[in-house]
Structures are given as C-alpha cells and as structure tokens.
Amino acid sequence: MQTLAFSGLISMIQMYITICMTLYCGVIGYRVAQLVSGIHSIVLIYGIAVLRIEVCVSGLILLVGSISVLYILHKFVKDIRHNERALVSMARTDALTGLPNRLGFNQHVNDLLNKSQKDDLKFAVAFLDMDNFKNINDTMGHVCGDAVLCEIAERWKLLLSPGDFLSRQGGDEFALIIQNWTNRDELYQQLRRYIDALLDRIECKDVYFYLTASIGVALYPEQSTDCSTLLRYADMSMYYAKREGKNKISFYNRELMMEVEADVVMERAIKDALKSNSYYVAYQP
C-alpha cells in the first residue's frame, strides 16, 4: 500500500515537472516536442536548434534531472540574450566618440515616427558637417583628426537638452534631433549654440585649430513624415549652407533645394564627361 502511494506521488511529481517544463520552455522560446514515460525522451526545439535528452531513471531522479535541465537552459538563454543586447549596442555605437552611429540614429528617428502615431510630436532633424575638416587630416594626420572629432563631440554633448539626440554619421558629419522648440527662431538659436561651441580653439599636438560647421535642417511633420526623406532634406540643406559660404544654418526649402539639385546634376555631368573624355572645343565665329 505504501509502495503504491509512493509510486502515485512520484507520478504526480513527474506530471507536475512535465507541466512546469512545458510552460517554462514556452516562455523562454523552446517547445517540448515529446515527453514520454519509461525511457524519457525530451526534444527541445529553439529555432533550428534541436536538443534531445534521453533518460532511463526513476521518477525521483527525473525530478532532479528536470530541475538541472531547467537551470542550464535558463542560464544558457540568459547568456544568449545578454550577448545579443551587447552586440546590438555595439552595432549602434560609434567606436571613436561613443555617440550613437548612423544605424542608432536611424533607429531613433523611426522610433520617434512610430511614437508620433500616438502622440502629437514634432521634431527637427539637423545635419552638422565640419567645414574644411579635411585640411586637419591632410596636414596633421588622422590621429589628430580623431582627437579633434572627440573634442567636438564632448562639447556638443554638453548642449543636449532632454529629448535631444546626437549621433556621428561618419567622418566629420554629425546628426542631431531636437524636440523641444516652438518656432523656427527658437530652433535657430538652439542650433546656433552648436556653431558657437566651436569658437574656442581646439588643440592637438601643440597645434590649435579654429573650426566652423555648416548645419542643414528638416522639420517633422511639416516637411516630411518619412525617415529617409527627412534625412535627405537635412543633408541637402547642409549642402546649401556650405554653398552659401559655410558656417551657416539652412532650413529646408523646396525652391532653394532645386538649385542644389541642379548643382549636383551639373557636377555629376562634369565628372562623367571628364571620365569618358567627352569634352571638345567649339569655336564661336
């Protein structure tokens, strides 16, 4: 009688562990494909990975083994998810300045666009490009150029307000999100601080530099509700600021941008003609 009672208890424990394993494995991403008595064959499936465990033991040992398997699986999945988060963070961070990179910036813009579907948001996308920065790399080397970029990033970080987002797009180009502004004049003054932050000289290898930056701005949702379009408008506006003498702030304007597009088309045509040797001399009688 006691033996039957003990066997019944073991069966209940086995059933309880089976249910717990099924529920737990479902939570962490596995599914139990098979769990039978006798020779206990457990097949755990995670994506394309298949783990098969076979035990031929009593119910009491199965209890201990099940708990051990659950612990190992929990630690394994926890480590995988931790590593995934670390890899994602690395992929979205600029190794030089520690700022978010282009991927991180684009993700942030998309997150804002998704959030704007619920909340009434507006924000500005600004591209900031250093003027004549190539001269530093050419004369002092890229090590010095990298040190100057880090100093610029540190100065601009101090200007960020809640809701702002600064990233390095690559080279000497940065991108900025500003959310808290009421009109263009206020936004202009906020952006002007980033140019003014470069007024103090930057030193490197006993040499100092005075730098300027050109800034192009596009507005959401006034000018576009699409991420790639906003970035393109901001980039074109920055190009126009450089075209107009550099060290300026230019807001996207369709009429002005038509001039920029015409310049880009002309520049491309000239380069193509040089490459294909298509120039010829025409004499005017």
Backbone as a ProteinNet text record, in pm:
[ID]
protein_1_A
[PRIMARY]
MQTLAFSGLISMIQMYITICMTLYCGVIGYRVAQLVSGIHSIVLIYGIAVLRIEVCVSGLILLVGSISVLYILHKFVKDIRHNERALVSMARTDALTGLPNRLGFNQHVNDLLNKSQKDDLKFAVAFLDMDNFKNINDTMGHVCGDAVLCEIAERWKLLLSPGDFLSRQGGDEFALIIQNWTNRDELYQQLRRYIDALLDRIECKDVYFYLTASIGVALYPEQSTDCSTLLRYADMSMYYAKREGKNKISFYNRELMMEVEADVVMERAIKDALKSNSYYVAYQP
[TERTIARY]
83.5	0	86.9	191.6	282.3	356.3	390	459.8	373.2	243.3	151.5	137.4	128.9	115.5	239.7	357.6	482.4	490.2	449	450	355.2	239.7	145.2	201.4	273.2	334.9	438.7	520.9	622.9	558.7	448.5	379.2	326.5	272.4	222.3	336.6	450.8	566.9	614.2	617.2	657.6	564.4	434.1	337.4	354.1	377.6	395.8	519.7	629.6	753.3	733.9	660.7	634	560.1	457.2	379.8	467.8	547.6	635.8	736.6	795.1	892.6	827.4	706.5	636.7	610	558.2	528.1	654.9	757.4	881.3	950.9	961	1028.3	954.2	822.3	746.2	777.9	797.2	827.9	962.5	1064	1198.6	1222.6	1121.7	1136.2	1147.2	1151.4	1156.8	1015.5	1001.7	877.2	911	837.7	861.9	789.2	866.8	806.4	759.5	831.3	794	841.8	756.1	794.6	711.4	773.4	700.8	761.7	683.4	731.8	816.2	871	961.5	1097.6	1142.7	1263.3	1218.2	1252.8	1203.1	1281.6	1216.2	1279.6	1224.2	1309.7	1268.5	1336.8	1258.5	1313.5	1277.6	1379.7	1359.1	1400.5	1315.1	1339.8	1344.8	1452.8	1468.1	1518	1427.4	1464.5	1494.1	1618.1	1657.8	1740.7	1766.6	1846.5	1756.1	1799.3	1721.8	1808.5	1756.3	1827.2	1745.7	1805.9	1735.6	1800.7	1718.8	1768	1695	1768.6	1707.8	1756.5	1663.5	1699.1	1614.4	1673.6	1601.4	1622.4	1544.8	1565.8	1432.1	1438.3	1316.1	1259.8	1138.7	1073.9	1148.4	1209.3	1279	1402	1476.2	1594.3	1551.4	1437.6	1385.8	1356	1306.3	1278.2	1405.3	1512.5	1639.5	1694.8	1688	1739.2	1663.6	1531.5	1449.6	1486.4	1503.3	1540.8	1677.1	1769.8	1903.1	1895.5	1814.3	1799.2	1739.8	1638.2	1575.9	1676.6	1759.1	1859	1959.8	2006.9	2105.1	2044.6	1920.1	1854.2	1834.2	1793.1	1771.1	1900	2009.6	2138.4	2184.5	2162.9	2203.4	2129.2	1997.4	1916.6	1947.4	1968.7	2001.6	2131.9	2232.3	2360.7	2345.1	2264.2	2242.5	2178.8	2075.5	2006.4	2095.9	2179.9	2274.3	2372.7	2424	2518.7	2451.6	2325.9	2252.7	2238.5	2202.6	2188.1	2321.1	2430.1	2562.3	2601.3	2572.4	2606	2523.9	2395.6	2310.3	2361.1	2399.8	2452.7	2580.8	2670.1	2794.9	2767.4	2670.3	2639.8	2583	2525.4	2462.2	2543.8	2669.2	2752.7	2878.3	2913.1	3035.9	3154.7	3249.4	3361.7	3453.1	3461	3553.9	3500.5	3379.2	3325.3	3234.6	3188.3	3092.8	2950.3	2929.4	2794.6	2723.5	2591.8	2523.2	2574.5	2576	2620.8	2500.9	2524.9	2417.3	2301.7	2335.8	2232.3	2150	2218.2	2147.3	2060.2	2108.7	2031.8	1906.3	1921.9	1806.2	1701.6	1747.5	1655.1	1580.2	1651	1587.1	1482.1	1513.7	1416.5	1293	1313.4	1199.3	1115.8	1182.8	1109.5	1023.6	1078.8	1001.8	882.8	904.2	794.7	683.3	720.1	619	546	621.5	561.1	467.5	500	419	280.4	262	129.8	33.1	88.2	4.9	6.5	123	138.5	156.4	118.5	133.5	275.1	368.1	508.5	551	648.4	720.8	867.5	954.1	1096.9	1172.1	1295.6	1382.4	1497.3	1529.6	1646.2	1752	1869.1	1976.1	2101.5	2163.8	2293.9	2398.7	2504.1	2611.7	2740.7	2800.3	2921	3031.1	3149	3260.5	3310.3	3344	3394.4	3545.7	3588.6	3732.2	3804.9	3735.7	3799.6	3907.8	3895.5	3993.7	4134.7	4144.6	4276.7	4350	4274.4	4337.2	4393.5	4314	4362.2	4481.8	4478.8	4586.5	4716.7	4707	4828.7	4879	4786.5	4825.6	4807.5	4739.4	4717.6	4583.7	4541.1	4409	4403.6	4516.8	4516.4	4475.9	4534.7	4498.9	4354.6	4316.3	4178.9	4078.1	4108.5	4018.4	4008.4	4121.1	4120.2	4033.7	4039.9	3958.2	3809.9	3776.8	3637.3	3583.6	3665.9	3624.1	3598.7	3682.8	3663.6	3534.5	3507.8	3383.3	3262.6	3268.7	3158.2	3134.8	3242.5	3228.2	3165.9	3203	3144.6	2996	2962.2	2822.5	2734.8	2791.5	2713.8	2662	2741.5	2704	2585.1	2553.8	2445.3	2311.2	2312.1	2190.1	2087.7	1964.6	1852.1	1774.4	1686.8	1604.2	1527.1	1535.8	1469.3	1559.2	1674.7	1768.3	1847.9	1898.4	1970.9	2080.5	2205.8	2321.1	2390.7	2429.5	2499.1	2609.7	2702.7	2805.2	2771.6	2754	2714.9	2833.8	2952.2	3072.3	3158.7	3290	3379.1	3362.6	3341.4	3323.7	3178.9	3086.5	2944.9	2869.2	2787.5	2705.7	2558.9	2471	2327.4	2264.2	2161.5	2102.2	1950.1	1884.7	1739.4	1710.6	1625.7	1580.9	1428.9	1373.7	1228.5	1163.6	1231.1	1167.2	1193	1104.6	1110.3	969.1	944.2	809.7	801	909.7	909.4	1050.5	1062.9	1192.4	1298.6	1258	1355.8	1418.4	1334.5	1386.7	1475.4	1432.6	1512.4	1646.2	1643.1	1767.4	1864.8	1814.4	1901	1960.3	1880.8	1934.2	2046.2	2026.3	2128	2251.1	2229.4	2341.6	2440.8	2392.4	2482.1	2586.5	2550.1	2644.3	2756.1	2723.8	2827.6	2913.6	2848.8	2923.1	3015.1	2979.5	3063.4	3200	3214.8	3342.1	3427.7	3378.2	3453.2	3586.7	3587.5	3713.8	3799.9	3925.8	4015.1	4027.7	4061.5	4083.9	4231	4297	4440	4467	4573.5	4618.3	4765	4847.8	4991.4	5055.8	5025.5	5081.9	5040.9	4939.4	4884.3	4737.4	4687.9	4547.6	4473.1	4342	4257.8	4133.8	4088.2	3959.4	3867.2	3758.3	3671.3	3534	3468.9	3330	3252.2	3120.4	3034.9	2918.2	2871.3	2751.7	2639.8	2518.4	2406.9	2288.1	2231.6	2109.1	1997.3	1874.9	1763.9	1640.5	1573.9	1443.8	1347.5	1219.6	1121.3	1016.6	986.6	877.9	764.8	639.6	589.7	569.3	616.3	589	638.5	757.4	817.8	818.7	811.9	801.7	770.9	708.2	682.5	758.5	852.5	930.4	1074.8	1131.6	1266.2	1370.3	1376.3	1479.3	1465.1	1341.4	1319.2	1366.3	1337.8	1384.9	1537.1	1603.5	1749.4	1803.1	1738	1783.1	1763.6	1650.5	1625.5	1727.9	1758.5	1856.6	1994.5	2029.2	2158.9	2168.1	2062	2060.5	2069.4	2002.2	2006.6	2146.7	2214.7	2352.3	2443.3	2421.4	2498.3	2476.3	2352.4	2321.7	2391.9	2397.8	2467.5	2614.8	2676.3	2816.1	2828.4	2734.2	2735.2	2725.5	2656.4	2635.7	2746	2854.9	2967.6	3011.4	2942.1	2977.5	2950.9	2965.6	2942.5	2802.5	2704.7	2567.8	2468.9	2344.4	2234	2131.2	2095	1999.8	1882.3	1760	1638.8	1594.5	1540.4	1497.2	1390.6	1409.7	1314.9	1315.6	1200.6	1193.7	1254.8	1228.1	1279.6	1432.4	1487.4	1632.9	1696.3	1627.7	1683.8	1686.8	1600.3	1605.9	1739	1792.4	1923.9	2031.9	2019.6	2117.2	2113.2	1992.7	1979.1	2039.2	2020.7	2078.7	2231.3	2286.9	2432.6	2484.2	2410.8	2452.4	2450.3	2344.8	2335	2449.2	2479.4	2588.2	2722.5	2745.9	2871.8	2887.9	2778.3	2784	2814.1	2752.6	2774.3	2919.1	2977.1	3116.2	3210.2	3186.5	3272.1	3259.9	3137.3	3118.1	3189.1	3183.2	3248.1	3400.1	3454.9	3599.2	3641.4	3560	3593.5	3589.6	3494.8	3479.1	3548.7	3619.9	3692.5	3598.5	3484.4	3380.7	3385.7	3483.5	3492.4	3546.4	3500.6	3554.4	3552.5	3635.2	3647.7	3554.2	3474.4	3383.7	3424.1	3441.9	3482.7	3360.8	3351.5	3241.4	3285.3	3221.4	3264.1	3231.1
-119.9	0	124.8	122.1	235.9	251.6	134.6	139.4	204.9	166.9	226.6	376.7	416.1	558.2	635.2	573.1	639	651.5	542.9	546.6	653.5	664.7	768.5	907	925.5	1055.3	1089.2	988	1009.6	1044.9	976.1	1004.6	1147.7	1191.6	1328.5	1429	1396.5	1485.3	1491.5	1372.7	1369.3	1454	1440	1516.3	1666.2	1702.4	1843.2	1901.1	1822.5	1868	1880	1785.6	1790.3	1918.2	1950.1	2072.3	2195.7	2197.8	2313	2330.5	2217.7	2226.1	2278.1	2230.3	2273.8	2424	2471.6	2614	2697.4	2655.4	2733.4	2739.3	2623.6	2621	2707.6	2714.4	2801.4	2947.1	2985.8	3124.8	3166.3	3077.8	3116.2	3088.7	3036.9	3023	2880.8	2783.4	2644.2	2586.8	2472.8	2397.8	2250.1	2186.4	2044.9	1962.8	1894.9	1819	1681.9	1624.3	1489.1	1465.5	1409.8	1373.6	1252	1134.3	1010.4	940.9	852.1	777.4	659.7	586.3	476.9	534.4	522.4	593.9	734.5	829.9	966.4	1036.7	1057.7	1123.5	1264.9	1363.3	1503.6	1572.8	1628.5	1700.2	1847.4	1932	2075.9	2144.1	2230.2	2294.5	2445.2	2508.8	2654.8	2702.9	2758.5	2797.3	2672.9	2663.9	2545.8	2450.3	2488.8	2404.1	2303	2178.4	2071.8	2005.3	1998.6	1934.3	1813.4	1693.6	1570.5	1513	1487.5	1433.2	1302	1194.1	1065.1	1017.3	985	933.2	810.8	714	594.5	581.7	657.8	669.2	667.9	660.9	663.9	804.4	817.2	947.5	1045.9	1001.1	1092.1	1151.1	1066.3	1116.8	1209.3	1176.8	1264.4	1403.2	1407.7	1536	1619.7	1557.6	1629.5	1667	1572.7	1599.5	1710.7	1713	1816.6	1954.3	1963.9	2091.8	2136.4	2041.1	2073.9	2123.1	2053	2093.7	2233.1	2259.7	2391.9	2500.2	2472.6	2571.8	2597.6	2489.9	2504.6	2582.4	2547.7	2617.8	2765.7	2792.5	2930.9	3012.1	2956.5	3026.7	3043.3	2939.3	2943.9	3054.5	3058.7	3159.9	3298.7	3309.8	3439.2	3493.6	3405.7	3448.2	3490.4	3415	3448.5	3586.4	3611.6	3740.1	3854.8	3830.3	3933.7	3966.5	3862.9	3884.9	3954.2	3920.2	3984.8	4133.9	4170	4311.7	4384.6	4319.3	4381.4	4402.6	4304.4	4316.1	4425.3	4434.2	4538.8	4676.4	4690.5	4818.2	4855.6	4759	4785.4	4824.4	4758.7	4785.8	4925.4	4983.5	5114.8	5226.3	5199	5297.8	5326.3	5454.2	5494.6	5465.3	5387.2	5342.9	5458.2	5562.7	5672.9	5767.1	5816.1	5919.6	5866.1	5741.4	5687.4	5732.4	5814.9	5858.1	5747	5752.7	5662.1	5684.4	5579.5	5592.6	5608.7	5595.7	5614.5	5516.9	5390.7	5290.5	5326.4	5367.9	5406.4	5528.5	5622.8	5744.6	5711.7	5631.4	5594.7	5520.5	5433.5	5361.2	5457.6	5558.4	5656	5737.2	5776.2	5851.2	5765.8	5639.5	5550.7	5531.3	5523.3	5511.6	5635.9	5753.1	5876.7	5879.9	5832.6	5830.3	5736.9	5622.7	5530.2	5590.7	5659.5	5722.3	5835.2	5903	6016.9	5974.7	5846.1	5797.9	5802.3	5797.4	5804.8	5944.7	6008.1	6140.2	6245.1	6366.6	6477.6	6532.9	6473.2	6510.8	6596.7	6681.5	6747	6750.6	6739	6744.2	6789.8	6831.2	6876.9	6779	6748.7	6667.4	6760.7	6763.8	6853.3	6773.4	6805.8	6750.5	6858.6	6822.3	6915.6	6862.6	6941.1	6897.2	7000.5	6952.8	7043.4	7101.8	7230.2	7297.4	7277.7	7234.3	7220.5	7127.5	7029.6	6939.9	6854.4	6832.9	6751.4	6808.1	6940.3	7002.6	6951.3	6923.1	6872.7	6733.4	6647.2	6511.7	6513.4	6603.7	6607.7	6661	6758.2	6821.5	6758.6	6712.8	6662.2	6511.2	6449.2	6305.3	6271	6147.2	6104.9	6088.7	6062.4	6050.8	6184.1	6291	6424.4	6457.4	6420.6	6445.3	6375.2	6251.7	6177.8	6245.4	6296.2	6364.7	6490.2	6561.6	6682.3	6645.2	6538.4	6494	6457.3	6393.6	6357.9	6483.1	6584.5	6709.7	6779	6777.7	6836.3	6763.7	6630.2	6551.1	6583.8	6598.4	6628.9	6766.6	6863.3	6997.3	6994.9	6923.2	6920.7	6838.8	6738.2	6661.2	6750.9	6850	6939.4	7027.7	7039	7126.9	7055	6923.3	6845.6	6873	6894.3	6910.2	6779.3	6762	6640.3	6622	6503.1	6474.4	6489.7	6557.1	6572.4	6443.4	6425.2	6301.9	6337.2	6314.3	6346.8	6219	6213.3	6095.7	6139.3	6048.5	6069.6	5981.2	6044.3	5970.7	5904.7	5959.1	5909.3	6026.5	6005.9	6114.8	6232.5	6351.3	6471.7	6519.5	6427.8	6462.2	6405.5	6491.4	6453.8	6478.5	6413.9	6434.8	6457.4	6541.1	6585	6586.1	6539.8	6551.7	6652.2	6750.5	6845.7	6840.3	6817.8	6805.7	6929.1	6992.4	7098.9	7235.9	7276.9	7409.9	7448.9	7578.2	7626.4	7690.5	7753.6	7816.8	7811.3	7852.9	7841.5	7931.6	8048.1	8137.3	8071.9	8009	7940.4	7823.6	7749	7636.5	7685.2	7796.1	7852.3	7886.7	7946.5	7984.1	7860.8	7754.2	7630.6	7573.4	7574	7521.2	7611	7740.1	7833.9	7803.8	7748.9	7715.7	7612.1	7523.9	7421.2	7482.8	7586.6	7658.2	7739.7	7805.7	7888.3	7804.8	7677.3	7590.5	7566	7598.9	7579.2	7705.5	7813.6	7939.1	7927.6	7855.9	7835.1	7736.8	7765.8	7684	7542.6	7450.3	7310.6	7278.6	7225.3	7198	7049.6	7023.8	6886.5	6889.8	6816.4	6808.4	6947.2	7028.5	7163.3	7255.1	7214.2	7297.2	7321	7438.9	7465.7	7503.2	7476.7	7498.2	7577.6	7661.4	7728	7668.2	7610.6	7535.9	7600.3	7570.6	7611.4	7491	7503.3	7394.5	7451.4	7373.3	7407.8	7312.8	7366.9	7287.8	7296.8	7181	7174.3	7114.5	7166.5	7129.1	7090.9	6982.8	6943.9	6922.1	6950.8	6950.3	6841.3	6774	6675.1	6731.1	6720.7	6661	6763.6	6885.6	6994.2	6963.9	6904	6885.7	6741.3	6647.1	6506.5	6422.9	6307.5	6211.8	6081.8	6085.5	5966.8	5984.8	5881.8	5890.6	5923.2	5845.6	5865.7	6001.6	6047.6	6178.3	6290.8	6280.7	6382	6391.7	6276.7	6275.9	6336.7	6306.9	6361.7	6512.9	6560.7	6705	6777.3	6718.5	6780.2	6782.7	6674.9	6667.3	6770	6784.3	6883	7024.9	7049	7182	7213.7	7113.6	7132.9	7164.9	7097.5	7124.8	7269.3	7316.4	7454.6	7553.8	7522.7	7610.8	7623	7514.2	7519.4	7599.8	7580.6	7650.8	7801.7	7843.5	7985.6	8048.4	7977	8037	7966	7859	7778.6	7854.7	7782.1	7838.4	7898.8	7830.4	7881.2	7770.8	7813.2	7721.5	7740.8	7632.5	7641	7547.2	7602.2	7522.1	7475.3	7355.4	7301.2	7389.7	7417.5	7496.1	7441.1	7405.9	7337.3	7419.6	7549.6	7633.3	7639.7	7659	7664.5	7529.8	7423.1	7290.7	7255.4	7317.3	7294.4	7343.1	7451.4	7499.7	7398.5	7341.9	7242.1	7120.5	7074.5	6958	6986	7108.7	7144.7	7142.1	7190	7186.8	7043.6	6957.3	6817.4	6750.4	6777.5	6720	6769.9	6900.8	6957.4	6897.1	6884.3	6826.9	6683.3	6607.2	6468.7	6462.7	6552.8	6554	6588.7	6684.7	6723.3	6606.9	6538.2	6424.9	6312	6286.7	6182	6218.6	6347	6391.1	6378.7	6414.1	6400.2	6253.9	6168.2	6026.1	5964	6007.7	5949.3	6031.1	6138.1	6224.1	6277.2	6330.7	6375.4	6524.5	6595.6	6739	6763.3	6871.2	6911.6	7063.8	7118.1	7263.3	7310.5	7411.3	7470.1	7615.2	7653.4	7789.7	7872.7	7990	8080.6	8176.6	8172.4	8261.7	8408.3
0	0	0	84.1	89.5	-42.4	-104.1	-232.8	-339.3	-339.5	-436.5	-413.6	-286.3	-254.6	-299.8	-275.7	-315.4	-467.6	-537.3	-683.5	-735.9	-670.3	-711.4	-690.8	-579.1	-551.5	-657.6	-691.6	-794	-927.4	-961.3	-1087.4	-1089.3	-974.3	-966	-982.2	-919.1	-930.2	-1075.2	-1140.3	-1280.5	-1366.3	-1342.8	-1420.1	-1394.6	-1268	-1232.3	-1301	-1296.8	-1360.3	-1511.1	-1569.2	-1713	-1750.5	-1671.5	-1697.4	-1681.1	-1573.5	-1548.5	-1661.6	-1705.8	-1814.6	-1941.8	-1969.9	-2090.5	-2086.8	-1972.2	-1958.9	-1962.2	-1887	-1879	-2014.4	-2079.1	-2208.9	-2310	-2298.2	-2386.5	-2362.7	-2236.7	-2202.8	-2259	-2248.5	-2291.5	-2439.1	-2509.6	-2653.4	-2703.1	-2613.4	-2654.2	-2656.4	-2721	-2708.7	-2689.3	-2602.4	-2573.8	-2678.3	-2762.2	-2870.7	-2823.8	-2728.2	-2686.1	-2543.9	-2462.1	-2325.5	-2287.1	-2286	-2260.1	-2140.7	-2078.9	-1963.2	-2009.7	-1911.9	-1945.2	-1974.3	-2098.8	-2141	-2176.7	-2094.4	-2109.2	-2219	-2330.4	-2444.3	-2454.2	-2429.5	-2430.2	-2547.9	-2636.3	-2750.8	-2735.4	-2719.9	-2705.8	-2835.2	-2886.3	-3015.1	-2994.1	-3041.9	-3034	-3169.4	-3250	-3385.6	-3466.5	-3518.5	-3594.9	-3510.3	-3383.8	-3295.3	-3225.5	-3221.5	-3157.9	-3051.8	-2929.2	-2818.9	-2774.7	-2782.9	-2745.1	-2620.6	-2518.8	-2392.4	-2366.1	-2340.4	-2310	-2174	-2086.2	-1954.4	-1924.4	-1861.1	-1819	-1668.5	-1593	-1449.7	-1379.7	-1249.3	-1170.2	-1166	-1119.3	-1114	-1027.8	-918.6	-828.3	-896.1	-970.3	-1040.9	-1154.2	-1218.5	-1323.5	-1267.9	-1143.9	-1080.3	-1070.3	-1017.8	-1003.6	-1140.6	-1233.8	-1368	-1437.5	-1418.5	-1482.4	-1430.9	-1298.4	-1239.5	-1292.2	-1304.5	-1356.2	-1500	-1580.9	-1720.8	-1730.1	-1647.5	-1648.4	-1612	-1512.5	-1470.2	-1582.3	-1645.3	-1753	-1869.9	-1905.3	-2015	-1981.8	-1858.7	-1816.9	-1828	-1779	-1784.7	-1929	-2009.7	-2149.8	-2224.5	-2208.3	-2277.1	-2224	-2092.2	-2032.5	-2089.4	-2104	-2160.7	-2306.4	-2381.4	-2522.3	-2534.6	-2453.9	-2462.6	-2417.6	-2317	-2272.8	-2384.3	-2450	-2559.6	-2677.6	-2703.4	-2812.1	-2785.7	-2661.6	-2627.1	-2640.4	-2598.4	-2608.4	-2754.5	-2839.6	-2981.4	-3048.7	-3012.8	-3069.4	-3029.2	-2901.5	-2853.4	-2926.9	-2946.4	-3018.2	-3162.4	-3224.6	-3365.1	-3384.8	-3279.4	-3290.9	-3227.1	-3191.3	-3123.8	-3204.9	-3216	-3283.6	-3193.2	-3242.2	-3159.7	-3119.9	-3200.7	-3173	-3065.6	-3082.7	-2994	-2884.2	-2898.5	-2802.7	-2827.6	-2929.7	-2966.4	-3044.2	-3053	-3145.5	-3287.7	-3367.8	-3505.8	-3599.1	-3728.9	-3827	-3803.1	-3774.8	-3750.4	-3627.4	-3519.7	-3398.4	-3419.3	-3499	-3527.2	-3607.5	-3712.7	-3794.9	-3712.5	-3621.1	-3535.2	-3444.6	-3392	-3304.2	-3379.7	-3502.7	-3583.1	-3609.5	-3644.4	-3668.9	-3542.4	-3426.7	-3300.2	-3275.9	-3306.1	-3290.3	-3386	-3508.2	-3605.4	-3558.9	-3503.2	-3451.3	-3331.6	-3246.4	-3129.2	-3169.1	-3278	-3321.3	-3366.6	-3396.6	-3434.7	-3317.2	-3194.3	-3074.4	-3013.4	-3016.7	-2956.2	-3065.5	-3033.8	-3127.9	-3115.7	-3191.1	-3181.4	-3299.5	-3273.3	-3381.6	-3340.4	-3438.6	-3409.1	-3532.8	-3510.1	-3618.4	-3635	-3759.7	-3793	-3851.1	-3789.7	-3834.6	-3866.4	-3978.7	-4014.3	-3990.2	-3916.2	-3884.2	-3946.1	-4033.5	-4103.5	-4083.3	-4042.4	-4018.8	-4151	-4148.5	-4268.3	-4279.7	-4397.3	-4428.1	-4330.5	-4278.1	-4181.1	-4246.5	-4374.5	-4446.5	-4431.4	-4414.6	-4400	-4275.9	-4169	-4046.1	-4070	-4131.8	-4160.3	-4254.5	-4352.9	-4452.1	-4393.9	-4302.4	-4250.3	-4120.9	-4035.1	-3903.4	-3888.8	-3983.6	-3975.8	-3912.1	-3932.3	-3884.9	-3733.5	-3669.6	-3523.1	-3461	-3512	-3464	-3502.4	-3624.1	-3667.4	-3578.5	-3539.1	-3449.6	-3313.2	-3263.1	-3133.1	-3139.2	-3250.6	-3267.2	-3273	-3343.1	-3350.4	-3212.1	-3131.2	-2994.9	-2911.6	-2928.1	-2854.8	-2899.2	-3027.9	-3079.3	-3020.1	-3019.6	-2965.5	-2818.2	-2740.3	-2597.9	-2577.5	-2657.3	-2644.7	-2679	-2783.4	-2826.1	-2731.7	-2667.3	-2569.5	-2457.7	-2419.2	-2309.4	-2344.7	-2472.5	-2516.6	-2526.5	-2512.8	-2532.9	-2423.1	-2464.8	-2372.3	-2367.4	-2267.3	-2263.2	-2393.7	-2449.6	-2576.2	-2697.3	-2681.5	-2793.1	-2812.5	-2933	-2965.9	-3065.4	-3026.2	-3109.8	-3154.4	-3281	-3332.8	-3428.2	-3449.3	-3552.3	-3670.9	-3785.8	-3905.3	-3973.9	-3949.5	-4015.2	-4057	-4061.4	-4098.7	-4004.4	-4061.1	-3979.1	-3981.3	-4003.4	-4011.5	-3892.1	-3830.6	-3716.1	-3750.1	-3675.3	-3693.1	-3556.1	-3554.5	-3428.5	-3439.4	-3332.7	-3319.2	-3208.2	-3236.8	-3135	-3129.9	-3010.4	-2995.3	-2933.5	-2838.7	-2761.4	-2823.8	-2912.1	-2972.1	-3015.1	-3018.6	-3050.1	-3188.1	-3233.7	-3365.3	-3423.6	-3547.3	-3616.1	-3554	-3504.8	-3442.5	-3319.6	-3238.5	-3119.6	-3160	-3261.4	-3309.6	-3364.7	-3436.5	-3490.8	-3378.2	-3271.2	-3159.4	-3091.6	-3081.7	-3023.2	-3109.9	-3240.4	-3330.8	-3335	-3317.9	-3320.7	-3208.5	-3098.6	-2987.7	-3028.8	-3122.1	-3166.7	-3251	-3326.1	-3400.3	-3304.5	-3207.4	-3111.7	-3022.8	-3002.2	-2918.1	-2980.4	-3108.7	-3178	-3180.3	-3118.5	-3121.8	-3048.8	-2935.8	-2864.2	-2942.3	-2951.2	-3032	-2975.6	-3062.3	-3025	-3049.1	-2948.1	-2958	-2980	-3056.2	-3080.4	-3120.9	-3048.4	-3078.3	-3082.4	-2982.1	-2970.7	-3085.5	-3159.5	-3266.8	-3235.2	-3262.7	-3234.2	-3362.3	-3359.2	-3476.2	-3435.8	-3527.7	-3514.2	-3620.4	-3575.3	-3665.4	-3677.6	-3787.7	-3808.9	-3860.7	-3858.6	-3905.5	-3984.7	-4080.1	-4156.6	-4116.1	-4101.1	-4049.1	-4144.5	-4176.3	-4255.9	-4172.8	-4188.4	-4100.8	-4182.2	-4140.1	-4194.8	-4078.4	-4100.1	-3991.6	-4010.6	-3899.7	-3895.4	-3809.8	-3852.6	-3978	-4088.9	-4066.2	-4160.3	-4301	-4310.9	-4443.3	-4490.4	-4398.6	-4436.9	-4312.9	-4336.6	-4228.5	-4252.2	-4345.1	-4380.3	-4335.7	-4273.8	-4217.6	-4324.2	-4430.6	-4532.6	-4600.3	-4618	-4680.8	-4590.2	-4460.8	-4365.9	-4367.1	-4367.3	-4368	-4498	-4607.7	-4737	-4740.8	-4689.2	-4686.9	-4598.9	-4482.7	-4393.1	-4458.7	-4527.3	-4594.9	-4707.4	-4784.8	-4893	-4837.6	-4725.7	-4663.8	-4613.8	-4560	-4515.3	-4633.9	-4744.2	-4865.6	-4910.6	-4899.6	-4939.1	-4846.6	-4716.2	-4621.8	-4659.1	-4700.7	-4744.5	-4874.2	-4962	-5090.5	-5072	-4965.2	-4939.6	-4854.3	-4832.6	-4762.6	-4636.1	-4596.6	-4479.2	-4348.7	-4237.6	-4104.3	-4093.8	-4155.5	-4159.5	-4122.8	-4097.5	-4071.8	-4182.2	-4249	-4359.6	-4334.1	-4340	-4327.3	-4466.1	-4469.9	-4598.3	-4660.6	-4788.5	-4866.7	-5008.2	-5058.8	-5187.6	-5300.4	-5304	-5411.7	-5408.9	-5288.7	-5277.4	-5310.8	-5271.7	-5295.4	-5443.8	-5523.1	-5667.2	-5723.3	-5664.9	-5705.9	-5668.8	-5548.9	-5505	-5596.1	-5629	-5716.1	-5853.3	-5903.6	-6033.3	-6026.3	-5914.5	-5897.3	-5893.5	-5823.6	-5813.2	-5949.8	-6028	-6162.4	-6250.1	-6241.4	-6320.9	-6280.5	-6150.3	-6102.1	-6150.2	-6146	-6192.2	-6341.9	-6419.3	-6564.1	-6596.9	-6523.6	-6547.5	-6518.1	-6405.3	-6369.7	-6471.6	-6517.8	-6618.5	-6748.6	-6785.6	-6909.3	-6898.9	-6781.7	-6762.1	-6769.4	-6710.2	-6706.9	-6846.1	-6927.9	-7061.9	-7170.3	-7127.4	-7222.2	-7330.8	-7286.3	-7379.8	-7409.3	-7355.9	-7382.5	-7524.3	-7583.6	-7713.4	-7721.2	-7807	-7821.6	-7931.9	-7901.1	-8000.2	-8022.7	-8146.5	-8180.7	-8218.4	-8158.1	-8188.5	-8298.7	-8412.7	-8522.9	-8492.9
[MASK]
+++++++++++++++++++++++++++++++++++++++++++++++++++++++++++++++++++++++++++++++++++++++++++++++++++++++++++++++++++++++++++++++++++++++++++++++++++++++++++++++++++++++++++++++++++++++++++++++++++++++++++++++++++++++++++++++++++++++++++++++++++++++++++++++++++++++++++++++++++++++++++++

